[in-house]
Amino acid sequence: MAVRKQEWPEIGDLVMATVQEVTDFGAYVKLDEYDKRGLLHVSEISSSWVRNIRDFVREGQKAVVKVLRVDTEKAHIDVSLRRVTKREKIEKVMAWKKERKAEALIRGVAEKMELSVEEVNEKAGSLMDKEYGLYDAFEKAVREGPEALTKIGVPEKMATAIFEVGQERIHVPMVKVKGIVELKCMKPNGVKIIKEAFLNAKKAEKTKDAKLRFYVIAAPRYSIEVMAENYKRAEEVLQDVAQNVVTNVTKAGGQGTLRREK
């Protein structure tokens, strides 16, 4: 694992497992995240009647199972397949895939800095995992820069390496929203006032988690485009920037209004 977990799972945990051996009474599975073996009894395979176990599980199959019992003294774990809901399965598989990606990214940082994976985990991985979740921390670094990690205690050089590896290997999905401002300023230097209003608005926002783009549609209509990680954040930035532009133009003796583009 990229960041060390506890040795044994807890009752109720959802765990990724690999089917190792199928028998008449169930199947033995390897709990991938703990390197332990568990028993999937035939009664816990499906809610429907199981005539042939191999119709439901087979050697080498990956599955999401729920931990029912843990006996550390006997090194015995009972798990269930039928008690995992469809939603739980989807969410667990997604989380597991993100963990695998995070492990690869940590290895990439270790190679880049010529350090051991253990040292990167000790100085950065554990902090990132605790604060944001390990993979999400890489995405946050890509969006906001190394500062997103140095502020939680990650050394600057390592934060920069994490940022660079993330930029090379992660495509952060972003959403886009648009708004149109209508600006009028009849003063002789009206064009300059409007231009400076946009520049000042961009400086005032100082956002690293969003991208801004301004362009002229046809005076007095100007477009503001915002790209961010989600619609809520994009809308916030759009409203703040547009309000700042309108306020700057109004203070200079002009007029301005914002309307959303559908």
PyRosetta script that sets phi, psi and omega in degrees:
from pyrosetta import init, pose_from_sequence

init()
pose = pose_from_sequence("MAVRKQEWPEIGDLVMATVQEVTDFGAYVKLDEYDKRGLLHVSEISSSWVRNIRDFVREGQKAVVKVLRVDTEKAHIDVSLRRVTKREKIEKVMAWKKERKAEALIRGVAEKMELSVEEVNEKAGSLMDKEYGLYDAFEKAVREGPEALTKIGVPEKMATAIFEVGQERIHVPMVKVKGIVELKCMKPNGVKIIKEAFLNAKKAEKTKDAKLRFYVIAAPRYSIEVMAENYKRAEEVLQDVAQNVVTNVTKAGGQGTLRREK")
pose.set_psi(1, 151.9)
pose.set_omega(1, -179.9)
pose.set_phi(2, -67.6)
pose.set_psi(2, -41.8)
pose.set_omega(2, 177.2)
pose.set_phi(3, -123.6)
pose.set_psi(3, 127.5)
pose.set_omega(3, -172.5)
pose.set_phi(4, -60.9)
pose.set_psi(4, 134.9)
pose.set_omega(4, 176.3)
pose.set_phi(5, -105.8)
pose.set_psi(5, 176.4)
pose.set_omega(5, 175.4)
pose.set_phi(6, -64.3)
pose.set_psi(6, 161.2)
pose.set_omega(6, -172.5)
pose.set_phi(7, -71.5)
pose.set_psi(7, -36.9)
pose.set_omega(7, -176.3)
pose.set_phi(8, -119.6)
pose.set_psi(8, 146.0)
pose.set_omega(8, 174.9)
pose.set_phi(9, -73.9)
pose.set_psi(9, 166.4)
pose.set_omega(9, 177.9)
pose.set_phi(10, -108.8)
pose.set_psi(10, 157.9)
pose.set_omega(10, 178.9)
pose.set_phi(11, -59.7)
pose.set_psi(11, 131.1)
pose.set_omega(11, -179.1)
pose.set_phi(12, 97.0)
pose.set_psi(12, -13.2)
pose.set_omega(12, 179.7)
pose.set_phi(13, -66.3)
pose.set_psi(13, 145.2)
pose.set_omega(13, 170.3)
pose.set_phi(14, -95.6)
pose.set_psi(14, 129.7)
pose.set_omega(14, -173.5)
pose.set_phi(15, -134.1)
pose.set_psi(15, 141.1)
pose.set_omega(15, 172.3)
pose.set_phi(16, -76.0)
pose.set_psi(16, 134.2)
pose.set_omega(16, -177.7)
pose.set_phi(17, -135.9)
pose.set_psi(17, 155.4)
pose.set_omega(17, 174.8)
pose.set_phi(18, -118.5)
pose.set_psi(18, 126.1)
pose.set_omega(18, 179.7)
pose.set_phi(19, -71.0)
pose.set_psi(19, 123.6)
pose.set_omega(19, -178.2)
pose.set_phi(20, -103.0)
pose.set_psi(20, -38.4)
pose.set_omega(20, -175.7)
pose.set_phi(21, -147.9)
pose.set_psi(21, 128.9)
pose.set_omega(21, 178.2)
pose.set_phi(22, -104.4)
pose.set_psi(22, 130.4)
pose.set_omega(22, 179.7)
pose.set_phi(23, -125.2)
pose.set_psi(23, -179.0)
pose.set_omega(23, 179.1)
pose.set_phi(24, -68.9)
pose.set_psi(24, -25.5)
pose.set_omega(24, -175.9)
pose.set_phi(25, -103.3)
pose.set_psi(25, 3.1)
pose.set_omega(25, 179.8)
pose.set_phi(26, 151.6)
pose.set_psi(26, -145.2)
pose.set_omega(26, -179.6)
pose.set_phi(27, -149.3)
pose.set_psi(27, 146.0)
pose.set_omega(27, 172.9)
pose.set_phi(28, -95.7)
pose.set_psi(28, 133.2)
pose.set_omega(28, -178.1)
pose.set_phi(29, -125.9)
pose.set_psi(29, 149.5)
pose.set_omega(29, 173.8)
pose.set_phi(30, -94.7)
pose.set_psi(30, 126.0)
pose.set_omega(30, 176.6)
pose.set_phi(31, -82.7)
pose.set_psi(31, 101.9)
pose.set_omega(31, -169.8)
pose.set_phi(32, -57.9)
pose.set_psi(32, -33.9)
pose.set_omega(32, -174.7)
pose.set_phi(33, -81.9)
pose.set_psi(33, -9.9)
pose.set_omega(33, -178.3)
pose.set_phi(34, -127.2)
pose.set_psi(34, -6.4)
pose.set_omega(34, -177.0)
pose.set_phi(35, 55.6)
pose.set_psi(35, 43.6)
pose.set_omega(35, 177.4)
pose.set_phi(36, -122.3)
pose.set_psi(36, 162.7)
pose.set_omega(36, 178.3)
pose.set_phi(37, -106.9)
pose.set_psi(37, 140.0)
pose.set_omega(37, 179.0)
pose.set_phi(38, -129.3)
pose.set_psi(38, 160.2)
pose.set_omega(38, 178.4)
pose.set_phi(39, -108.0)
pose.set_psi(39, 125.0)
pose.set_omega(39, 174.5)
pose.set_phi(40, -104.2)
pose.set_psi(40, 98.7)
pose.set_omega(40, -177.3)
pose.set_phi(41, -70.5)
pose.set_psi(41, 151.3)
pose.set_omega(41, -177.8)
pose.set_phi(42, -56.9)
pose.set_psi(42, -31.3)
pose.set_omega(42, -179.9)
pose.set_phi(43, -71.0)
pose.set_psi(43, -13.5)
pose.set_omega(43, -178.6)
pose.set_phi(44, -109.1)
pose.set_psi(44, 12.0)
pose.set_omega(44, -178.9)
pose.set_phi(45, -83.7)
pose.set_psi(45, -45.3)
pose.set_omega(45, -176.8)
pose.set_phi(46, -149.5)
pose.set_psi(46, 153.5)
pose.set_omega(46, 176.4)
pose.set_phi(47, -76.0)
pose.set_psi(47, -20.2)
pose.set_omega(47, 177.6)
pose.set_phi(48, -92.6)
pose.set_psi(48, 171.0)
pose.set_omega(48, -178.2)
pose.set_phi(49, -67.9)
pose.set_psi(49, 130.6)
pose.set_omega(49, 179.9)
pose.set_phi(50, -100.5)
pose.set_psi(50, 101.8)
pose.set_omega(50, 178.5)
pose.set_phi(51, -81.4)
pose.set_psi(51, -45.9)
pose.set_omega(51, -179.8)
pose.set_phi(52, -127.4)
pose.set_psi(52, 113.8)
pose.set_omega(52, -176.8)
pose.set_phi(53, -55.8)
pose.set_psi(53, -36.7)
pose.set_omega(53, -175.9)
pose.set_phi(54, -70.8)
pose.set_psi(54, -8.3)
pose.set_omega(54, 172.6)
pose.set_phi(55, -74.5)
pose.set_psi(55, -15.5)
pose.set_omega(55, -176.0)
pose.set_phi(56, -114.5)
pose.set_psi(56, -35.9)
pose.set_omega(56, 179.9)
pose.set_phi(57, -138.1)
pose.set_psi(57, 152.4)
pose.set_omega(57, 178.9)
pose.set_phi(58, -148.8)
pose.set_psi(58, 156.9)
pose.set_omega(58, -179.9)
pose.set_phi(59, -56.4)
pose.set_psi(59, 135.8)
pose.set_omega(59, 178.5)
pose.set_phi(60, 89.3)
pose.set_psi(60, -10.7)
pose.set_omega(60, -178.1)
pose.set_phi(61, -71.0)
pose.set_psi(61, 138.6)
pose.set_omega(61, 172.9)
pose.set_phi(62, -90.3)
pose.set_psi(62, 139.5)
pose.set_omega(62, -179.7)
pose.set_phi(63, -149.6)
pose.set_psi(63, 154.2)
pose.set_omega(63, 173.1)
pose.set_phi(64, -98.1)
pose.set_psi(64, 121.5)
pose.set_omega(64, -178.6)
pose.set_phi(65, -121.5)
pose.set_psi(65, 157.3)
pose.set_omega(65, 177.7)
pose.set_phi(66, -106.9)
pose.set_psi(66, 134.4)
pose.set_omega(66, -179.5)
pose.set_phi(67, -77.1)
pose.set_psi(67, 125.4)
pose.set_omega(67, -179.4)
pose.set_phi(68, -101.2)
pose.set_psi(68, -44.0)
pose.set_omega(68, -178.5)
pose.set_phi(69, -143.3)
pose.set_psi(69, 146.0)
pose.set_omega(69, 177.4)
pose.set_phi(70, -134.8)
pose.set_psi(70, 119.8)
pose.set_omega(70, 176.6)
pose.set_phi(71, -119.1)
pose.set_psi(71, 98.1)
pose.set_omega(71, -175.4)
pose.set_phi(72, -69.1)
pose.set_psi(72, -30.3)
pose.set_omega(72, -179.2)
pose.set_phi(73, -67.2)
pose.set_psi(73, -42.2)
pose.set_omega(73, 179.6)
pose.set_phi(74, -91.6)
pose.set_psi(74, -1.2)
pose.set_omega(74, -177.9)
pose.set_phi(75, 54.5)
pose.set_psi(75, 45.8)
pose.set_omega(75, -176.7)
pose.set_phi(76, -121.9)
pose.set_psi(76, 133.8)
pose.set_omega(76, 179.2)
pose.set_phi(77, -131.5)
pose.set_psi(77, 129.2)
pose.set_omega(77, 174.1)
pose.set_phi(78, -103.5)
pose.set_psi(78, 136.6)
pose.set_omega(78, -178.9)
pose.set_phi(79, -131.1)
pose.set_psi(79, 164.0)
pose.set_omega(79, -179.6)
pose.set_phi(80, -130.2)
pose.set_psi(80, 143.0)
pose.set_omega(80, 174.1)
pose.set_phi(81, -100.9)
pose.set_psi(81, -37.7)
pose.set_omega(81, -174.9)
pose.set_phi(82, -71.1)
pose.set_psi(82, -19.8)
pose.set_omega(82, -177.7)
pose.set_phi(83, -89.5)
pose.set_psi(83, 3.5)
pose.set_omega(83, 177.5)
pose.set_phi(84, -93.7)
pose.set_psi(84, 122.0)
pose.set_omega(84, 179.5)
pose.set_phi(85, -77.1)
pose.set_psi(85, 162.8)
pose.set_omega(85, 179.3)
pose.set_phi(86, -59.8)
pose.set_psi(86, -41.7)
pose.set_omega(86, -179.8)
pose.set_phi(87, -65.3)
pose.set_psi(87, -42.9)
pose.set_omega(87, 178.8)
pose.set_phi(88, -61.6)
pose.set_psi(88, -40.5)
pose.set_omega(88, 179.8)
pose.set_phi(89, -62.3)
pose.set_psi(89, -46.3)
pose.set_omega(89, -179.3)
pose.set_phi(90, -61.8)
pose.set_psi(90, -46.6)
pose.set_omega(90, -177.8)
pose.set_phi(91, -65.5)
pose.set_psi(91, -39.6)
pose.set_omega(91, -179.4)
pose.set_phi(92, -67.9)
pose.set_psi(92, -42.6)
pose.set_omega(92, 179.2)
pose.set_phi(93, -62.2)
pose.set_psi(93, -41.3)
pose.set_omega(93, 178.4)
pose.set_phi(94, -63.1)
pose.set_psi(94, -44.4)
pose.set_omega(94, 179.6)
pose.set_phi(95, -64.3)
pose.set_psi(95, -39.5)
pose.set_omega(95, 179.8)
pose.set_phi(96, -64.7)
pose.set_psi(96, -42.0)
pose.set_omega(96, 178.8)
pose.set_phi(97, -64.1)
pose.set_psi(97, -39.2)
pose.set_omega(97, 177.9)
pose.set_phi(98, -64.4)
pose.set_psi(98, -36.6)
pose.set_omega(98, 176.9)
pose.set_phi(99, -63.4)
pose.set_psi(99, -42.9)
pose.set_omega(99, 179.4)
pose.set_phi(100, -62.0)
pose.set_psi(100, -42.4)
pose.set_omega(100, 178.6)
pose.set_phi(101, -63.4)
pose.set_psi(101, -41.0)
pose.set_omega(101, -179.8)
pose.set_phi(102, -62.9)
pose.set_psi(102, -40.2)
pose.set_omega(102, 177.8)
pose.set_phi(103, -60.1)
pose.set_psi(103, -42.8)
pose.set_omega(103, 179.5)
pose.set_phi(104, -65.7)
pose.set_psi(104, -38.1)
pose.set_omega(104, 179.3)
pose.set_phi(105, -66.8)
pose.set_psi(105, -40.9)
pose.set_omega(105, 177.9)
pose.set_phi(106, -62.0)
pose.set_psi(106, -41.8)
pose.set_omega(106, 177.0)
pose.set_phi(107, -62.0)
pose.set_psi(107, -37.8)
pose.set_omega(107, 177.8)
pose.set_phi(108, -62.9)
pose.set_psi(108, -40.1)
pose.set_omega(108, 177.9)
pose.set_phi(109, -66.5)
pose.set_psi(109, -41.8)
pose.set_omega(109, 179.7)
pose.set_phi(110, -61.2)
pose.set_psi(110, -43.7)
pose.set_omega(110, 178.7)
pose.set_phi(111, -64.8)
pose.set_psi(111, -41.3)
pose.set_omega(111, -177.8)
pose.set_phi(112, -63.6)
pose.set_psi(112, -38.1)
pose.set_omega(112, -176.9)
pose.set_phi(113, -96.0)
pose.set_psi(113, -0.1)
pose.set_omega(113, -177.9)
pose.set_phi(114, 55.6)
pose.set_psi(114, 48.5)
pose.set_omega(114, 178.1)
pose.set_phi(115, -123.8)
pose.set_psi(115, 170.1)
pose.set_omega(115, 175.5)
pose.set_phi(116, -82.5)
pose.set_psi(116, 155.7)
pose.set_omega(116, 177.1)
pose.set_phi(117, -59.9)
pose.set_psi(117, -38.4)
pose.set_omega(117, -179.8)
pose.set_phi(118, -60.7)
pose.set_psi(118, -39.8)
pose.set_omega(118, -179.2)
pose.set_phi(119, -69.2)
pose.set_psi(119, -38.7)
pose.set_omega(119, 178.0)
pose.set_phi(120, -65.4)
pose.set_psi(120, -40.5)
pose.set_omega(120, 178.0)
pose.set_phi(121, -64.4)
pose.set_psi(121, -40.8)
pose.set_omega(121, -178.2)
pose.set_phi(122, -65.6)
pose.set_psi(122, -42.9)
pose.set_omega(122, -175.0)
pose.set_phi(123, -88.9)
pose.set_psi(123, -20.8)
pose.set_omega(123, -176.2)
pose.set_phi(124, -136.2)
pose.set_psi(124, -49.4)
pose.set_omega(124, -172.9)
pose.set_phi(125, -55.4)
pose.set_psi(125, -45.3)
pose.set_omega(125, -178.6)
pose.set_phi(126, -65.1)
pose.set_psi(126, -38.8)
pose.set_omega(126, 178.4)
pose.set_phi(127, -66.9)
pose.set_psi(127, -43.7)
pose.set_omega(127, -179.5)
pose.set_phi(128, -63.7)
pose.set_psi(128, -44.1)
pose.set_omega(128, -178.2)
pose.set_phi(129, -64.6)
pose.set_psi(129, -40.5)
pose.set_omega(129, -178.8)
pose.set_phi(130, -68.9)
pose.set_psi(130, -38.9)
pose.set_omega(130, -174.0)
pose.set_phi(131, -83.2)
pose.set_psi(131, -44.2)
pose.set_omega(131, -172.6)
pose.set_phi(132, -124.3)
pose.set_psi(132, -19.7)
pose.set_omega(132, -162.6)
pose.set_phi(133, 96.3)
pose.set_psi(133, 135.9)
pose.set_omega(133, -168.8)
pose.set_phi(134, -60.5)
pose.set_psi(134, -52.6)
pose.set_omega(134, -178.7)
pose.set_phi(135, -67.2)
pose.set_psi(135, -41.0)
pose.set_omega(135, 179.7)
pose.set_phi(136, -61.5)
pose.set_psi(136, -30.3)
pose.set_omega(136, 178.1)
pose.set_phi(137, -66.1)
pose.set_psi(137, -38.1)
pose.set_omega(137, 176.3)
pose.set_phi(138, -63.0)
pose.set_psi(138, -44.8)
pose.set_omega(138, 179.4)
pose.set_phi(139, -62.8)
pose.set_psi(139, -39.8)
pose.set_omega(139, -179.7)
pose.set_phi(140, -64.5)
pose.set_psi(140, -39.6)
pose.set_omega(140, 178.1)
pose.set_phi(141, -63.7)
pose.set_psi(141, -40.1)
pose.set_omega(141, 178.9)
pose.set_phi(142, -63.4)
pose.set_psi(142, -41.1)
pose.set_omega(142, -177.9)
pose.set_phi(143, -74.0)
pose.set_psi(143, -41.7)
pose.set_omega(143, -169.0)
pose.set_phi(144, -110.1)
pose.set_psi(144, -8.4)
pose.set_omega(144, 179.9)
pose.set_phi(145, 93.3)
pose.set_psi(145, 172.5)
pose.set_omega(145, -177.6)
pose.set_phi(146, -56.5)
pose.set_psi(146, -25.9)
pose.set_omega(146, -177.7)
pose.set_phi(147, -59.8)
pose.set_psi(147, -27.2)
pose.set_omega(147, 178.8)
pose.set_phi(148, -63.6)
pose.set_psi(148, -22.9)
pose.set_omega(148, -179.4)
pose.set_phi(149, -100.9)
pose.set_psi(149, -37.4)
pose.set_omega(149, -179.8)
pose.set_phi(150, -63.7)
pose.set_psi(150, -29.7)
pose.set_omega(150, -178.8)
pose.set_phi(151, -71.8)
pose.set_psi(151, -14.2)
pose.set_omega(151, 176.5)
pose.set_phi(152, -104.7)
pose.set_psi(152, 8.6)
pose.set_omega(152, 173.5)
pose.set_phi(153, 106.3)
pose.set_psi(153, 2.3)
pose.set_omega(153, 178.2)
pose.set_phi(154, -74.7)
pose.set_psi(154, 130.4)
pose.set_omega(154, 179.0)
pose.set_phi(155, -54.7)
pose.set_psi(155, 144.6)
pose.set_omega(155, -173.0)
pose.set_phi(156, -57.1)
pose.set_psi(156, -47.0)
pose.set_omega(156, -178.3)
pose.set_phi(157, -63.4)
pose.set_psi(157, -38.6)
pose.set_omega(157, 179.7)
pose.set_phi(158, -70.8)
pose.set_psi(158, -38.2)
pose.set_omega(158, 177.8)
pose.set_phi(159, -61.8)
pose.set_psi(159, -39.9)
pose.set_omega(159, 178.5)
pose.set_phi(160, -65.2)
pose.set_psi(160, -41.9)
pose.set_omega(160, 178.8)
pose.set_phi(161, -64.3)
pose.set_psi(161, -39.9)
pose.set_omega(161, 178.3)
pose.set_phi(162, -63.4)
pose.set_psi(162, -42.9)
pose.set_omega(162, 177.7)
pose.set_phi(163, -60.2)
pose.set_psi(163, -45.8)
pose.set_omega(163, -177.4)
pose.set_phi(164, -67.7)
pose.set_psi(164, -42.2)
pose.set_omega(164, 177.8)
pose.set_phi(165, -65.0)
pose.set_psi(165, -40.9)
pose.set_omega(165, 178.1)
pose.set_phi(166, -61.9)
pose.set_psi(166, -42.9)
pose.set_omega(166, 179.1)
pose.set_phi(167, -61.2)
pose.set_psi(167, -37.2)
pose.set_omega(167, -178.0)
pose.set_phi(168, -71.7)
pose.set_psi(168, -33.0)
pose.set_omega(168, -167.9)
pose.set_phi(169, -116.4)
pose.set_psi(169, -10.7)
pose.set_omega(169, -175.7)
pose.set_phi(170, -116.4)
pose.set_psi(170, 131.8)
pose.set_omega(170, 170.9)
pose.set_phi(171, -104.1)
pose.set_psi(171, 110.1)
pose.set_omega(171, -178.4)
pose.set_phi(172, -87.0)
pose.set_psi(172, 115.4)
pose.set_omega(172, 179.4)
pose.set_phi(173, -67.1)
pose.set_psi(173, 140.4)
pose.set_omega(173, 179.6)
pose.set_phi(174, -133.7)
pose.set_psi(174, 152.6)
pose.set_omega(174, 176.8)
pose.set_phi(175, -107.7)
pose.set_psi(175, 158.8)
pose.set_omega(175, -177.9)
pose.set_phi(176, -127.2)
pose.set_psi(176, 134.9)
pose.set_omega(176, 173.6)
pose.set_phi(177, -126.7)
pose.set_psi(177, 153.8)
pose.set_omega(177, -177.8)
pose.set_phi(178, -129.7)
pose.set_psi(178, 149.1)
pose.set_omega(178, 174.1)
pose.set_phi(179, -141.9)
pose.set_psi(179, 155.5)
pose.set_omega(179, 179.6)
pose.set_phi(180, -120.8)
pose.set_psi(180, 128.4)
pose.set_omega(180, 174.6)
pose.set_phi(181, -108.8)
pose.set_psi(181, 137.2)
pose.set_omega(181, 174.4)
pose.set_phi(182, -105.5)
pose.set_psi(182, 117.7)
pose.set_omega(182, -174.2)
pose.set_phi(183, -122.8)
pose.set_psi(183, 134.8)
pose.set_omega(183, 177.1)
pose.set_phi(184, -134.6)
pose.set_psi(184, 135.2)
pose.set_omega(184, 175.3)
pose.set_phi(185, -148.4)
pose.set_psi(185, 110.7)
pose.set_omega(185, -173.6)
pose.set_phi(186, -83.9)
pose.set_psi(186, 0.7)
pose.set_omega(186, -180.0)
pose.set_phi(187, -70.1)
pose.set_psi(187, 157.2)
pose.set_omega(187, -178.7)
pose.set_phi(188, -55.6)
pose.set_psi(188, -34.3)
pose.set_omega(188, 180.0)
pose.set_phi(189, -101.7)
pose.set_psi(189, 31.0)
pose.set_omega(189, -176.5)
pose.set_phi(190, -58.4)
pose.set_psi(190, -41.5)
pose.set_omega(190, -179.7)
pose.set_phi(191, -62.0)
pose.set_psi(191, -41.2)
pose.set_omega(191, 179.8)
pose.set_phi(192, -66.5)
pose.set_psi(192, -39.4)
pose.set_omega(192, 179.9)
pose.set_phi(193, -61.5)
pose.set_psi(193, -43.5)
pose.set_omega(193, -179.9)
pose.set_phi(194, -67.0)
pose.set_psi(194, -41.7)
pose.set_omega(194, 179.1)
pose.set_phi(195, -61.8)
pose.set_psi(195, -44.5)
pose.set_omega(195, -179.9)
pose.set_phi(196, -67.6)
pose.set_psi(196, -30.2)
pose.set_omega(196, 178.5)
pose.set_phi(197, -62.4)
pose.set_psi(197, -41.2)
pose.set_omega(197, 178.2)
pose.set_phi(198, -68.3)
pose.set_psi(198, -43.4)
pose.set_omega(198, -179.5)
pose.set_phi(199, -62.7)
pose.set_psi(199, -43.2)
pose.set_omega(199, -179.6)
pose.set_phi(200, -67.3)
pose.set_psi(200, -36.4)
pose.set_omega(200, 179.2)
pose.set_phi(201, -65.0)
pose.set_psi(201, -40.2)
pose.set_omega(201, 180.0)
pose.set_phi(202, -66.3)
pose.set_psi(202, -40.7)
pose.set_omega(202, 178.7)
pose.set_phi(203, -67.1)
pose.set_psi(203, -38.7)
pose.set_omega(203, -177.0)
pose.set_phi(204, -66.8)
pose.set_psi(204, -34.0)
pose.set_omega(204, -177.3)
pose.set_phi(205, -69.7)
pose.set_psi(205, -42.6)
pose.set_omega(205, 177.6)
pose.set_phi(206, 46.0)
pose.set_psi(206, 48.2)
pose.set_omega(206, -178.8)
pose.set_phi(207, -98.7)
pose.set_psi(207, 138.7)
pose.set_omega(207, 177.4)
pose.set_phi(208, -106.7)
pose.set_psi(208, -8.7)
pose.set_omega(208, -178.4)
pose.set_phi(209, -102.3)
pose.set_psi(209, 13.7)
pose.set_omega(209, 179.2)
pose.set_phi(210, -148.1)
pose.set_psi(210, 153.1)
pose.set_omega(210, 177.8)
pose.set_phi(211, -114.6)
pose.set_psi(211, 136.9)
pose.set_omega(211, -177.7)
pose.set_phi(212, -114.5)
pose.set_psi(212, 145.8)
pose.set_omega(212, 174.8)
pose.set_phi(213, -144.3)
pose.set_psi(213, 129.9)
pose.set_omega(213, 177.5)
pose.set_phi(214, -117.1)
pose.set_psi(214, 141.9)
pose.set_omega(214, 170.9)
pose.set_phi(215, -157.2)
pose.set_psi(215, 157.6)
pose.set_omega(215, -177.9)
pose.set_phi(216, -84.1)
pose.set_psi(216, 129.2)
pose.set_omega(216, 173.7)
pose.set_phi(217, -86.3)
pose.set_psi(217, -60.2)
pose.set_omega(217, 173.5)
pose.set_phi(218, -173.1)
pose.set_psi(218, 115.4)
pose.set_omega(218, -176.2)
pose.set_phi(219, -47.1)
pose.set_psi(219, 133.3)
pose.set_omega(219, 11.7)
pose.set_phi(220, -96.5)
pose.set_psi(220, 24.3)
pose.set_omega(220, -176.4)
pose.set_phi(221, -101.6)
pose.set_psi(221, 127.9)
pose.set_omega(221, -178.5)
pose.set_phi(222, -128.6)
pose.set_psi(222, 141.2)
pose.set_omega(222, -178.4)
pose.set_phi(223, -101.5)
pose.set_psi(223, 140.7)
pose.set_omega(223, 173.7)
pose.set_phi(224, -119.5)
pose.set_psi(224, 121.8)
pose.set_omega(224, 176.8)
pose.set_phi(225, -111.6)
pose.set_psi(225, 135.4)
pose.set_omega(225, 178.0)
pose.set_phi(226, -127.7)
pose.set_psi(226, 129.8)
pose.set_omega(226, 174.1)
pose.set_phi(227, -115.4)
pose.set_psi(227, 128.3)
pose.set_omega(227, -179.2)
pose.set_phi(228, -146.6)
pose.set_psi(228, 176.7)
pose.set_omega(228, -175.5)
pose.set_phi(229, -72.0)
pose.set_psi(229, -23.1)
pose.set_omega(229, 177.8)
pose.set_phi(230, -151.2)
pose.set_psi(230, 165.1)
pose.set_omega(230, -174.5)
pose.set_phi(231, -66.3)
pose.set_psi(231, -35.6)
pose.set_omega(231, 180.0)
pose.set_phi(232, -59.8)
pose.set_psi(232, -48.3)
pose.set_omega(232, -179.6)
pose.set_phi(233, -66.8)
pose.set_psi(233, -40.5)
pose.set_omega(233, 179.8)
pose.set_phi(234, -61.5)
pose.set_psi(234, -42.0)
pose.set_omega(234, 179.1)
pose.set_phi(235, -64.5)
pose.set_psi(235, -40.2)
pose.set_omega(235, 179.1)
pose.set_phi(236, -60.4)
pose.set_psi(236, -47.1)
pose.set_omega(236, -179.1)
pose.set_phi(237, -65.5)
pose.set_psi(237, -42.3)
pose.set_omega(237, 179.2)
pose.set_phi(238, -59.0)
pose.set_psi(238, -47.5)
pose.set_omega(238, -179.1)
pose.set_phi(239, -63.2)
pose.set_psi(239, -44.3)
pose.set_omega(239, -178.6)
pose.set_phi(240, -64.1)
pose.set_psi(240, -46.2)
pose.set_omega(240, -178.2)
pose.set_phi(241, -66.3)
pose.set_psi(241, -46.3)
pose.set_omega(241, -179.1)
pose.set_phi(242, -61.8)
pose.set_psi(242, -42.9)
pose.set_omega(242, 179.8)
pose.set_phi(243, -64.1)
pose.set_psi(243, -38.1)
pose.set_omega(243, 179.0)
pose.set_phi(244, -64.6)
pose.set_psi(244, -43.0)
pose.set_omega(244, 178.9)
pose.set_phi(245, -62.0)
pose.set_psi(245, -49.3)
pose.set_omega(245, -178.8)
pose.set_phi(246, -61.2)
pose.set_psi(246, -42.5)
pose.set_omega(246, 179.8)
pose.set_phi(247, -62.4)
pose.set_psi(247, -43.4)
pose.set_omega(247, -180.0)
pose.set_phi(248, -62.8)
pose.set_psi(248, -41.9)
pose.set_omega(248, 179.7)
pose.set_phi(249, -68.8)
pose.set_psi(249, -42.2)
pose.set_omega(249, -179.7)
pose.set_phi(250, -62.5)
pose.set_psi(250, -43.3)
pose.set_omega(250, 179.2)
pose.set_phi(251, -62.6)
pose.set_psi(251, -28.8)
pose.set_omega(251, -179.5)
pose.set_phi(252, -85.5)
pose.set_psi(252, 3.4)
pose.set_omega(252, 176.9)
pose.set_phi(253, 101.8)
pose.set_psi(253, 9.1)
pose.set_omega(253, 179.9)
pose.set_phi(254, -104.2)
pose.set_psi(254, -164.0)
pose.set_omega(254, 179.0)
pose.set_phi(255, -134.7)
pose.set_psi(255, 152.6)
pose.set_omega(255, -179.7)
pose.set_phi(256, -161.2)
pose.set_psi(256, 145.3)
pose.set_omega(256, 175.7)
pose.set_phi(257, -142.8)
pose.set_psi(257, 155.0)
pose.set_omega(257, 178.3)
pose.set_phi(258, -116.2)
pose.set_psi(258, 140.6)
pose.set_omega(258, 169.5)
pose.set_phi(259, -139.3)
pose.set_psi(259, 142.6)
pose.set_omega(259, -179.7)
pose.set_phi(260, -74.3)
pose.set_psi(260, 144.2)
pose.set_omega(260, 175.4)
pose.set_phi(261, -91.9)
pose.set_psi(261, 126.3)
pose.set_omega(261, -178.8)
pose.set_phi(262, -84.3)
pose.dump_pdb("model.pdb")
